[in-house]
Amino acid sequence: MLAIFFKTLPFFLLIGLGYWAGRTRFFSEEATAYLTKFVFYFALSAMLFRFSANLSLAEVWDGRLVAAYLWGTAFVYGIATIVGFLRGLDVPTTAIEAQCAAIGNTGFLGVPMLTLLLGAEAIGPVLLALAVDLIVFSSLIVILITGARDGQISLRMIRSIALGLVRNPMIVAISLGFICAGFALPIPEPINDFLGILGGAATPGALFAIGASLAFKSAERIEVAGWLSFCKLVLHPALVGIAALYIFDVDPFKAGVIIAVSALPVAGNVFILAQHYGVAPARVSTAILFSTALSIVTVSLVIAGVTGG
């Protein structure tokens, strides 16, 4: 456990460095936003494309893995939804809380950290889990919030979902990479080197940006943040683990990878959605702050558990 903790610690120290830079205003909020854009649109996209383009689609696709991750994520999503309704929340606020409970920071934290800690074999399962989050649950929250406000599913909603998917650079990068892999399209060496250099900036840039962005988030509804952090850091990996190991009989290594993915803290893009729709952004920011701080310990525990460390 201690050895795993020391392996994960550098990643969280980078987040801490970013947080310090934001708190001291060495990095302004505007500078943090531009760094995040660079990572999101360029560095992380280059990393994801390079990873997926060099994979064998036949080896990557695993229906059992997708089913297990989807089952576990949907289950914790459902629990958070039921609890939200029991507390008298409306549909948009309940949907935002459920998103916090089930969607982790796979793109900015999971991809760079887990592929380094668990090895190149982890890339495929991580990308599949990320694809489920982006395609299924990012669409679901738009349907729930827009449908609740409009009272029906409209063409405008479907168009909004489709445009959101097409404009997401992570989805575009993974899709283009899989197309190259599927058709065995060779990537010229200079381009591959270029992508390697640019993608190399994703890990430090993403972690620093996470920390800096946390410095500008306000705290509200601490008890709710505690509940959502428990859902994300404990219930989510537990339910995905039950699904992967006991229901869908996923390969043990792949099961360990998606359990580790499920243990990641609340994703930063949930805050962007909350701000965009004007639904409890301060509550979401507190959940992100809490879950990220607690994950320094919980992620190490989960990775130690799935690797036998």
Number of C-alpha atoms within 10 A of each C-alpha: 15 11 11 18 18 11 15 20 15 12 18 21 15 21 26 20 17 26 23 18 20 23 18 11 14 12 20 17 16 10 16 22 14 13 19 24 15 18 24 20 14 19 23 30 25 27 26 27 23 25 23 24 25 17 20 14 16 9 8 18 14 16 12 17 25 19 18 27 30 18 19 24 28 19 18 24 24 16 15 25 22 15 14 19 14 9 10 11 15 12 18 23 22 25 26 27 28 27 31 30 32 32 29 29 23 26 25 24 23 23 23 23 20 21 17 15 13 16 10 12 14 20 23 22 24 23 24 20 21 24 20 17 23 19 15 13 20 20 18 16 20 21 21 19 21 20 16 14 11 10 10 12 13 13 9 10 18 14 11 16 19 13 11 17 17 12 11 14 19 25 21 16 23 24 17 17 21 22 15 19 21 16 10 13 12 11 14 9 9 9 11 14 13 13 21 16 14 17 23 16 17 27 23 18 22 26 26 27 29 29 25 32 28 23 22 16 17 13 16 16 12 13 12 15 24 16 15 29 28 18 25 32 26 19 22 29 27 19 21 31 24 17 25 27 19 11 14 18 14 21 13 12 15 21 25 26 26 27 28 30 29 33 32 27 34 31 27 23 16 23 26 14 19 22 14 10 15 12 19 18 22 17 25 32 27 25 33 28 23 21 29 26 16 16 21 18 13 20 24 22 18 26 24 17 15 18 15 9 14
